[in-house]
């Protein structure tokens, strides 16, 4: 798995007519609805080798920020 910039993911995953705003995608990452992470002010989406969102990770909803950080590190390893 790798991390894809949010802007790149947005272009690849959605058609121009259906593209959600980047703020919406950032909120989805913050809530655990979209598999991704935040590094400073930048957001990344976890994708598989084919560039598809890691669907099974998006279903994991951390209880709090610490739990989310621990899960993200475990997934990366």
N, C-alpha and C positions, 0 to 999 in steps of 0.2 A: 504494500500500500504506500501511497505517497500523498503529499499535500499539494493541492492545486490552489492557486490564487482565486479568491472569490470572484473577481471580475472575469477571469478566464472560464471558471466553472459556469458562471451565468451565461456567457456567450455560447458555450458548448451544449449546455443542458436545456436551453430554452430557445424557442423561436423568437424573433424580434417582437412579434405581437403578444406573446405570452410571458415575456421576461418580467419577473418581479423586480421591484426596486432593491438595490443592494442593502438598504436599511432593513427590509423585510428578511432577507437572507441572513444578515447579521443577527437579528433577533432570533431566528430559528436556530442558529448555532448556539447562541447564549442560552436558549431554553432546552437545548439537547434534542431538538426536533430534526436537525440536520447534522450529520456527522462532520465535525470540524473543530477547529480551535482558533483561538485568538492569541496573537503574539504582539503585544503592544497595541498599536492601533490597526494592525493588519489582521485580516481574517483569511483562513484557509479551509478548504473542504477536503476531507479524507476521501480519496478515490482509489479504485482498484487499478490494476494494470491497464485496463481498457479505458480509463478515464470516467468510469461510472461511479456515482456516489456509493459509498459503502453503506448499503441499505440496512444491514443488520446492526450496524453501530448506531444508526439514527434512532433505533428503538430503545436504546439504553438511555434512560433519563437519570442523570446524577442527582443525588439528594441535595448536594450543595456544591460550591465551587471547589472545595478541597477534594470531594469525591470525584468530580469531573476531571480534575488534574491528575489524580491517581489513575483513573480509567484511561485517560489519554496516554499517559506514560506506559501503562501496561500494554496498550494496543500497539504502540510504536515499537515495543521490544520484540 
